Amino acid sequence: MSPRTRQLRLALVVATVLLLGGGSLGYVLHARQRALPPQQAHAEASFTLAEPGLYFRDAATGRVARQPGGPAPREAGGPSCERFHAAGPRALCLRKLPGVPARTHAIVLDRQFREIRRVIVAGIPNRARVSASGQVLSWTTFATGDSYATSAFSTRTAILDLRTGFLVKSIEEIPLTVDGVRYHSPDVNYWGVTFARDDNRFYATVSSKGITRLVEGDLRKWSARALRENAECPSLSPDGTRLAFKKKVSDDPAAPWRLYVLDLADLREHPVAETRSVDDQAAWLDDATLGYALPGRDGRRSDVWSVPADGTKAPRLTVPGGSSPVVVR
């Protein structure tokens, strides 16, 4: 090979490397730009939590909206969230990030929807809860799988205490007692936290070896104990006396659950009048009414329904095209 031929080949290799390097850099920059939160992720300045009403995720826009009550139309303009909850001076917005593996932004907001804190967690947004004081928050993501109706799922549940700034990224290591005995298993999964008004006691679901249990937790003692089996996604009533939960009543993967209410005084339960399968962590719209999401008729959006918690009266459609309902007073 002549010296000139070697020079030409070397030049060709260098040019190719530069071209590929430039192309790769361009791809990385483009990927980063695509990963940035879209502009609609931020709330409009005029949309805040100052107005009372039913807040929810609007299916058409993906943003938080408000139903003031009565014949007034819904008002849009909140942040973009897959899951949403609010109480006291704080709100929690879960937003899925683009790309693989799945990741989620857990964003803490004030009543003007200004960001207080942001945490990146693994998985797909699933459950979000804020304590009545707004000081303690929890979220659950699906790390694998996307449905509780299958056995091939794994969850990650975190608790954030804004009073101390302390974040527990996964509560799976909390000491758990079942039937008075310390329980150990590598397949423990927690999800669906709900807080009592004292910002210390909480309830959640724990799953292990194919059994789901309702647990009562203590943040200060950092402990949890099982109360009963077959109770998922608990939601504590405003007066602290009852838990709404979903109970598995069928092995049909298309309709396995029924919505129930548990009296904490005697652990007696009763179903509500909603006979459809509810795969949601119900919200107490007041001391007597539950709100929850069900798939819409088109199969692509969800609707918010409500039903009396005492088991009387039929459910009613409350917000077409909505999910993550929460009442702000």
Order of alpha helices (4+ residues) and beta strands (2+ residues): alpha-beta-beta-beta-beta-beta-beta-beta-beta-beta-beta-beta-beta-beta-beta-beta-beta-beta-beta-beta-beta-beta-beta-beta-beta-beta
